[in-house]
Amino acid sequence: MFENLSERLERSFKILKGEGQITEINVAETLKDVRRALLDADVNYKVAKSFTDTVKQKALGQNVLTSVKPGQLMVKIVHDELAALMGGKACELKLSGRPSVILMAGLNGAGKTTLSGKLALYLKSKKSRKPLLVACDVYRPAAVEQLRVLAEQIEVPIYMDLNEKDPVKIARDGVQEAKAKGYDTVIVDTAGRLAVDEELMKEIAAIKQAITPDDTLFVVDAMTGQDAVNTAKEFNDRLDYEGVVLTKLDGDTRGGAALSIRTVVDKPIMFVGMGEKMEALDVFHPERMADRILGMGDIVSLVERAQEQFDEKEALKLQRKIQKNQFDFNDFLAQIQQIKKMGNLKDLASMIPGVGKALKDVEIDDNAFKGIEAIILSMTPKERQHPEVLNQSRKNRIAKGSGTTIQEVNRLVKQFDQTRKMMKMVTGSKMGRMMAHMPKMPGMPGMPR
């Protein structure tokens, strides 16, 4: 995500390195490169020009402090303007109705049905809501079944009527079902088309009029770039929706949609889909996204994800075990499960400042933990609890049972010992207490692969 844009912007800022002050000449040269970088990222031309004009205006005449280099000041100005370009601050759903009704709109292929499931899980697990999914896509084969399977997976109820072909009636009946059974949130998944057409617009407008949603969300595939922005504008002209959800932002996207939509449509990006897992839905924070675009990482989001999996009682119990040097493979396996719940591994790594760039060409497989899990699960309960009993014959048995090699087993045992010693050293510090329950990712220096 945004890797090419990040690289291009970094090269642009190098023009100011070694310069004693910001001048119209070196600013013009830098911003020429910045504008090209934005255009290559599929940012709307007018948006890119307006952005660089604003940066230039703010940069010229700035007094460069002796402790701040011109390049650093330019990065700060660009960062602030990128955040402003994307909306400035995060926007949340209203959730004010009884029940609150959320209408999902968008074209086929944007991931609208999956996003409906993700949003239901987000509201259930993070906002303590009682959502009801309503299946109103009566045209796409298996659309209702797809939503039913997702609802079952996340343990959220669904309203569907396979005998009814009028989506407006299904939507209205779904809201009535929520009122009757005490659900406080209704998420209405609607049909899409391959392109914007009059029939689609009339139908979605009729559904909106019938159920008067608190929030209408436009779901768009971030990988479609400027097409996403154009489609967003057409939908907004007809629906006047409250916010945008960008899906597939973890894919091979240049970022143009995320950087252009707010300016062109004047509606906030509320959520971003960052992976295939049902938990992979994040509130969109413009400042944090600006940090990531400029290679500064996103520690706040990383800590928030960790805290979602954080159990204070379990952490204190684990801390005591570490201090007594009793941290074992059972504990290690439990921490791996928590890390996996936090999301895509490469995305997590990119939140650490400097790591995203270092991992640009490195593939971190989401199944990277499978070999480690197989080895640990091939141990007996005694071996997991007392790693010191692992002799050569036990290791040979574990290697055969896990489908790995004796070298992989030895490597894991050695690195586990190193990790246990390191964790004991850091548990005395505040950061150590926070991170003691989190093993590092496979592929990182000194960790199991």
C-alpha positions as CSV (number, residue, x, y, z in Angstrom):
1,M,0.0,0.0,0.0
2,F,1.4,3.4,-1.1
3,E,4.9,1.9,-1.4
4,N,5.7,3.6,-4.8
5,L,4.3,6.9,-3.6
6,S,6.3,6.7,-0.4
7,E,9.5,6.1,-2.4
8,R,8.8,8.9,-4.8
9,L,8.1,11.4,-2.1
10,E,11.3,10.4,-0.2
11,R,13.3,11.0,-3.4
12,S,11.6,14.4,-3.8
13,F,12.6,15.5,-0.3
14,K,16.3,14.7,-1.0
15,I,16.4,17.7,-3.3
16,L,16.4,19.9,-0.2
17,K,19.1,17.9,1.6
18,G,22.2,20.0,2.2
19,E,20.3,23.2,1.5
20,G,20.6,26.0,4.1
21,Q,17.2,27.4,3.6
22,I,13.9,27.0,1.7
23,T,13.8,29.1,-1.5
24,E,11.4,29.4,-4.3
25,I,13.8,27.6,-6.6
26,N,14.5,24.5,-4.5
27,V,10.8,24.4,-3.4
28,A,9.6,24.5,-7.0
29,E,12.0,21.7,-7.9
30,T,10.9,19.5,-4.9
31,L,7.2,20.1,-5.5
32,K,7.5,19.3,-9.2
33,D,8.7,15.9,-8.2
34,V,6.0,15.6,-5.5
35,R,3.3,16.5,-8.1
36,R,4.6,13.8,-10.5
37,A,4.6,11.3,-7.6
38,L,1.0,12.1,-6.8
39,L,-0.1,11.8,-10.5
40,D,1.8,8.5,-10.8
41,A,-0.3,7.4,-7.7
42,D,-3.4,8.1,-9.8
43,V,-4.4,11.2,-7.8
44,N,-6.8,13.5,-9.5
45,Y,-4.8,16.2,-11.5
46,K,-6.7,19.1,-10.0
47,V,-6.2,17.7,-6.5
48,A,-2.5,17.2,-7.1
49,K,-2.0,20.7,-8.3
50,S,-4.0,22.3,-5.5
51,F,-2.1,20.2,-3.0
52,T,1.4,21.3,-4.3
53,D,0.2,24.9,-4.6
54,T,-0.8,24.9,-0.9
55,V,2.4,23.3,0.2
56,K,4.4,25.8,-1.8
57,Q,2.5,28.7,-0.2
58,K,3.1,27.4,3.3
59,A,6.7,26.5,2.7
60,L,7.9,29.8,1.3
61,G,8.8,32.3,3.9
62,Q,9.0,29.8,6.7
63,N,11.8,30.5,9.1
64,V,13.9,27.4,9.2
65,L,15.1,26.9,12.8
66,T,18.8,26.0,13.2
67,S,17.7,22.7,14.7
68,V,15.4,21.9,11.8
69,K,16.7,21.3,8.3
70,P,14.7,22.5,5.2
71,G,14.0,18.9,4.2
72,Q,12.6,18.1,7.6
73,L,10.4,21.2,7.5
74,M,9.1,20.2,4.1
75,V,8.2,16.7,5.3
76,K,6.2,18.3,8.2
77,I,4.3,20.6,5.8
78,V,3.6,17.8,3.3
79,H,2.5,15.5,6.2
80,D,0.0,18.0,7.5
81,E,-1.4,18.7,4.1
82,L,-1.7,15.0,3.3
83,A,-3.7,14.5,6.4
84,A,-5.9,17.6,5.6
85,L,-6.3,16.3,2.0
86,M,-7.7,13.0,3.4
87,G,-10.1,14.7,5.8
88,G,-8.0,15.8,8.8
89,K,-9.7,13.6,11.4
90,A,-11.5,10.2,11.7
91,C,-15.2,10.1,11.3
92,E,-17.5,7.7,13.0
93,L,-21.0,6.4,12.3
94,K,-23.9,8.2,13.9
95,L,-25.6,5.1,15.4
96,S,-28.3,7.3,16.7
97,G,-31.5,5.5,15.6
98,R,-33.5,2.8,17.4
99,P,-32.5,0.8,15.6
100,S,-29.7,2.5,13.7
101,V,-29.9,1.7,10.0
102,I,-26.8,1.5,7.8
103,L,-27.3,1.2,4.0
104,M,-24.5,-0.2,1.9
105,A,-24.2,1.0,-1.7
106,G,-21.7,0.4,-4.5
107,L,-20.8,-1.5,-7.7
108,N,-20.4,-5.3,-8.1
109,G,-16.9,-6.5,-7.2
110,A,-16.2,-3.8,-4.6
111,G,-16.5,-6.3,-1.8
112,K,-19.8,-4.8,-0.5
113,T,-21.2,-8.1,0.9
114,T,-18.0,-9.0,2.7
115,L,-17.7,-5.5,4.0
116,S,-21.2,-5.7,5.4
117,G,-20.1,-8.8,7.4
118,K,-16.9,-7.0,8.5
119,L,-18.9,-4.0,9.7
120,A,-21.3,-6.2,11.6
121,L,-18.4,-7.9,13.4
122,Y,-16.8,-4.5,14.1
123,L,-19.9,-3.1,15.6
124,K,-20.5,-6.3,17.6
125,S,-17.0,-6.7,19.0
126,K,-15.8,-3.1,19.3
127,K,-19.0,-1.1,19.9
128,S,-21.0,-3.7,21.8
129,R,-23.9,-3.4,19.4
130,K,-26.5,-6.0,18.4
131,P,-26.4,-5.9,14.6
132,L,-28.8,-7.6,12.2
133,L,-27.7,-8.2,8.6
134,V,-30.4,-7.8,5.9
135,A,-29.8,-9.5,2.5
136,C,-31.3,-7.3,-0.3
137,D,-29.2,-8.4,-3.3
138,V,-31.8,-10.4,-5.1
139,Y,-29.9,-10.4,-8.5
140,R,-26.4,-11.7,-8.0
141,P,-26.3,-15.5,-7.8
142,A,-25.5,-16.8,-4.3
143,A,-25.3,-13.2,-2.9
144,V,-27.8,-14.0,-0.2
145,E,-26.0,-17.3,0.6
146,Q,-22.7,-15.5,0.8
147,L,-24.1,-13.1,3.4
148,R,-25.7,-16.0,5.3
149,V,-22.4,-17.9,5.5
150,L,-20.6,-14.7,6.7
151,A,-23.3,-14.1,9.3
152,E,-22.9,-17.6,10.6
153,Q,-19.2,-17.2,10.7
154,I,-19.3,-14.0,12.8
155,E,-22.3,-15.2,14.8
156,V,-24.6,-12.3,13.8
157,P,-28.3,-12.9,12.9
158,I,-29.5,-12.3,9.3
159,Y,-32.8,-11.4,7.8
160,M,-33.5,-12.8,4.3
161,D,-36.6,-13.7,2.3
162,L,-35.8,-16.1,-0.6
163,N,-39.4,-15.9,-1.9
164,E,-39.4,-12.1,-2.1
165,K,-37.9,-10.3,-5.2
166,D,-38.6,-6.7,-4.2
167,P,-35.4,-5.4,-2.4
168,V,-37.4,-2.4,-1.1
169,K,-39.8,-4.7,0.8
170,I,-37.0,-6.9,2.1
171,A,-35.2,-3.9,3.5
172,R,-38.4,-2.5,5.1
173,D,-39.2,-5.9,6.6
174,G,-35.7,-6.3,7.8
175,V,-35.9,-3.1,9.8
176,Q,-39.2,-4.2,11.3
177,E,-37.6,-7.5,12.2
178,A,-34.9,-5.6,14.1
179,K,-37.4,-3.6,16.0
180,A,-39.5,-6.6,16.9
181,K,-36.5,-8.6,18.2
182,G,-34.5,-5.9,19.9
183,Y,-31.5,-5.5,17.5
184,D,-30.1,-2.0,17.8
185,T,-28.3,-1.9,14.4
186,V,-29.4,-2.9,10.9
187,I,-26.9,-3.3,8.1
188,V,-28.6,-3.5,4.7
189,D,-26.6,-5.1,1.9
190,T,-27.9,-4.1,-1.5
191,A,-27.3,-5.1,-5.1
192,G,-24.6,-3.6,-7.3
193,R,-24.0,-3.4,-11.0
194,L,-21.0,-3.6,-13.3
195,A,-21.3,0.1,-14.0
196,V,-23.5,3.0,-12.8
197,D,-26.9,2.9,-14.5
198,E,-30.3,4.4,-14.0
199,E,-32.0,1.2,-12.8
200,L,-29.4,0.8,-10.1
201,M,-29.7,4.4,-8.9
202,K,-33.5,4.3,-8.8
203,E,-33.5,1.0,-6.8
204,I,-30.9,2.2,-4.2
205,A,-32.7,5.6,-3.9
206,A,-36.1,3.8,-3.3
207,I,-34.5,1.6,-0.6
208,K,-33.0,4.7,1.1
209,Q,-36.4,6.5,1.0
210,A,-38.2,3.4,2.4
211,I,-35.9,2.8,5.4
212,T,-34.4,6.4,6.0
213,P,-31.0,5.1,7.1
214,D,-28.9,7.0,9.7
215,D,-25.8,6.3,7.5
216,T,-25.4,5.4,3.9
217,L,-22.0,4.1,3.1
218,F,-20.5,4.0,-0.4
219,V,-18.2,0.9,-0.7
220,V,-15.5,1.2,-3.4
221,D,-12.5,-0.9,-4.5
222,A,-9.4,1.2,-3.8
223,M,-7.5,-0.6,-6.6
224,T,-9.7,1.1,-9.3
225,G,-7.9,4.4,-8.7
226,Q,-9.5,7.4,-10.4
227,D,-12.5,5.3,-11.6
228,A,-13.3,4.8,-7.9
229,V,-13.4,8.6,-7.4
230,N,-15.6,9.1,-10.5
231,T,-18.0,6.4,-9.4
232,A,-18.1,7.9,-5.9
233,K,-19.1,11.3,-7.3
234,E,-21.9,9.8,-9.4
235,F,-23.3,7.9,-6.4
236,N,-23.1,10.9,-4.2
237,D,-24.9,13.1,-6.7
238,R,-27.8,10.7,-6.5
239,L,-27.7,9.4,-2.9
240,D,-25.9,12.1,-0.9
241,Y,-24.3,9.4,1.3
242,E,-22.5,10.0,4.6
243,G,-19.2,8.3,4.0
244,V,-16.9,6.1,2.0
245,V,-15.4,2.7,2.7
246,L,-12.3,1.8,0.7
247,T,-11.8,-2.0,0.3
248,K,-8.7,-3.8,-0.8
249,L,-6.4,-1.1,0.4
250,D,-3.8,-3.8,1.3
251,G,-3.6,-4.8,-2.4
252,D,-1.6,-3.4,-5.3
253,T,-3.1,0.0,-5.0
254,R,-1.4,3.3,-5.8
255,G,-3.4,5.3,-3.4
256,G,-5.1,7.7,-5.8
257,A,-8.6,7.0,-4.5
258,A,-7.7,7.5,-0.8
259,L,-6.0,10.8,-1.6
260,S,-8.6,12.2,-4.0
261,I,-12.1,11.2,-2.8
262,R,-12.4,13.7,0.1
263,T,-11.6,16.6,-2.2
264,V,-13.7,15.6,-5.2
265,V,-16.7,14.3,-3.3
266,D,-16.4,16.2,0.0
267,K,-17.4,13.1,2.0
268,P,-15.1,11.4,4.5
269,I,-13.5,8.0,4.2
270,M,-14.9,6.3,7.3
271,F,-13.4,2.8,7.1
272,V,-10.8,0.9,5.1
273,G,-10.6,-2.8,4.4
274,M,-7.1,-4.1,4.9
275,G,-7.2,-7.8,4.3
276,E,-9.4,-10.9,3.8
277,K,-10.1,-11.7,7.4
278,M,-13.4,-10.6,8.9
279,E,-11.5,-8.6,11.5
280,A,-9.7,-6.7,8.8
281,L,-11.7,-3.5,9.0
282,D,-10.2,-0.3,10.4
283,V,-11.5,3.2,11.1
284,F,-9.7,5.5,8.7
285,H,-7.4,8.0,10.4
286,P,-6.0,10.6,8.0
287,E,-3.0,11.6,10.1
288,R,-2.0,8.0,10.7
289,M,-2.3,7.3,6.9
290,A,-0.1,10.3,6.2
291,D,2.4,8.9,8.7
292,R,2.5,5.6,6.7
293,I,2.7,7.3,3.3
294,L,5.8,9.2,4.5
295,G,7.4,6.1,6.0
296,M,6.8,7.1,9.6
297,G,4.9,3.9,10.5
298,D,1.8,3.9,12.6
299,I,2.6,2.8,16.2
300,V,-0.7,4.1,17.5
301,S,-2.8,1.7,15.4
302,L,-0.4,-1.1,16.1
303,V,-0.8,-0.6,19.9
304,E,-4.6,-0.3,19.5
305,R,-4.7,-3.7,17.7
306,A,-2.5,-5.2,20.4
307,Q,-4.8,-3.8,23.1
308,E,-7.8,-5.4,21.5
309,Q,-6.2,-8.8,22.1
310,F,-4.8,-7.7,25.5
311,D,-6.2,-9.4,28.6
312,E,-4.7,-7.6,31.7
313,K,-5.2,-10.5,34.0
314,E,-3.6,-13.0,31.6
315,A,-0.7,-10.5,31.0
316,L,0.0,-10.2,34.7
317,K,-0.1,-13.9,35.1
318,L,2.3,-14.3,32.1
319,Q,4.6,-11.6,33.5
320,R,5.0,-13.5,36.7
321,K,5.8,-16.7,34.7
322,I,8.4,-14.9,32.7
323,Q,10.0,-13.4,35.8
324,K,10.2,-16.9,37.3
325,N,11.6,-18.2,34.0
326,Q,8.5,-20.4,33.6
327,F,7.4,-19.1,30.2
328,D,6.8,-22.2,28.1
329,F,5.7,-23.4,24.6
330,N,2.0,-23.3,25.7
331,D,2.4,-19.6,26.5
332,F,4.2,-19.0,23.2
333,L,1.5,-20.8,21.2
334,A,-1.2,-18.6,22.9
335,Q,0.7,-15.5,22.0
336,I,0.9,-16.6,18.4
337,Q,-2.8,-16.9,18.3
338,Q,-3.2,-13.4,19.5
339,I,-0.8,-12.0,16.9
340,K,-2.7,-13.8,14.1
341,K,-5.9,-12.1,15.3
342,M,-4.3,-8.7,14.9
343,G,-4.3,-8.9,11.1
344,N,-2.1,-9.2,8.0
345,L,1.6,-9.7,9.2
346,K,3.2,-7.5,6.5
347,D,0.6,-4.8,7.3
348,L,1.5,-5.0,11.0
349,A,5.2,-4.8,10.3
350,S,4.7,-1.7,8.1
351,M,3.3,0.1,11.1
352,I,6.7,0.0,12.8
353,P,8.7,3.1,11.7
354,G,11.4,2.2,9.1
355,V,10.3,-1.5,8.9
356,G,7.8,-0.9,6.0
357,K,10.6,0.3,3.7
358,A,12.9,-2.5,4.8
359,L,10.3,-5.1,4.0
360,K,9.3,-3.6,0.6
361,D,10.5,-6.6,-1.4
362,V,10.1,-9.2,1.4
363,E,7.1,-11.5,1.3
364,I,5.7,-12.3,4.7
365,D,3.3,-15.1,4.4
366,D,0.2,-15.0,6.6
367,N,0.8,-18.8,7.1
368,A,4.3,-18.1,8.4
369,F,3.3,-19.3,11.8
370,K,2.1,-22.7,10.6
371,G,5.4,-24.5,10.8
372,I,6.0,-23.2,14.4
373,E,2.5,-24.2,15.4
374,A,3.0,-27.7,13.9
375,I,6.2,-28.2,15.8
376,I,4.7,-27.1,19.1
377,L,1.5,-29.1,18.6
378,S,3.7,-32.2,18.0
379,M,5.1,-31.9,21.5
380,T,3.7,-33.8,24.4
381,P,2.1,-31.7,27.2
382,K,5.2,-32.3,29.3
383,E,7.6,-31.1,26.5
384,R,5.6,-27.9,26.0
385,Q,5.6,-27.2,29.7
386,H,9.2,-28.1,30.3
387,P,11.2,-27.4,27.2
388,E,14.4,-28.4,29.0
389,V,13.5,-32.1,28.6
390,L,13.8,-31.9,24.8
391,N,16.6,-34.2,23.9
392,Q,17.7,-35.4,20.5
393,S,15.3,-38.4,20.3
394,R,12.3,-36.2,21.3
395,K,13.3,-33.6,18.7
396,N,13.5,-36.3,16.0
397,R,10.0,-37.5,16.9
398,I,8.7,-33.9,16.9
399,A,10.2,-33.3,13.5
400,K,8.6,-36.4,12.0
401,G,5.2,-35.6,13.6
402,S,5.2,-32.0,12.4
403,G,6.4,-32.6,8.9
404,T,9.4,-30.5,9.5
405,T,13.2,-31.1,9.7
406,I,15.3,-31.6,12.8
407,Q,17.1,-28.4,11.8
408,E,13.8,-26.4,12.0
409,V,13.0,-27.9,15.4
410,N,16.5,-27.1,16.7
411,R,16.2,-23.5,15.4
412,L,12.8,-23.0,17.1
413,V,14.0,-24.4,20.4
414,K,17.2,-22.2,20.3
415,Q,15.3,-19.1,19.3
416,F,12.6,-19.8,22.0
417,D,15.3,-19.9,24.6
418,Q,16.7,-16.6,23.4
419,T,13.2,-15.1,23.4
420,R,12.5,-16.3,26.9
421,K,15.8,-14.7,28.2
422,M,15.0,-11.4,26.3
423,M,11.5,-11.3,27.7
424,K,12.7,-11.8,31.3
425,M,15.1,-8.9,30.8
426,V,12.4,-6.5,29.6
427,T,9.5,-7.4,31.9
428,G,10.7,-4.9,34.5
429,S,10.1,-1.9,32.1
430,K,6.7,-0.4,31.2
431,M,7.2,-1.3,27.5
432,G,8.3,-4.7,28.5
433,R,5.0,-5.3,30.4
434,M,3.0,-4.1,27.4
435,M,4.9,-6.3,24.9
436,A,5.7,-9.3,27.0
437,H,2.6,-11.1,25.8
438,M,3.5,-10.5,22.1
439,P,6.0,-12.8,20.3
440,K,7.7,-11.2,17.3
441,M,6.8,-12.0,13.8
442,P,8.4,-14.8,11.7
443,G,10.9,-13.5,9.3
444,M,12.1,-10.7,11.7
445,P,15.7,-10.8,12.9
446,G,16.4,-13.3,15.6
447,M,12.8,-14.8,15.5
448,P,11.5,-18.1,14.3
449,R,10.9,-18.4,10.6
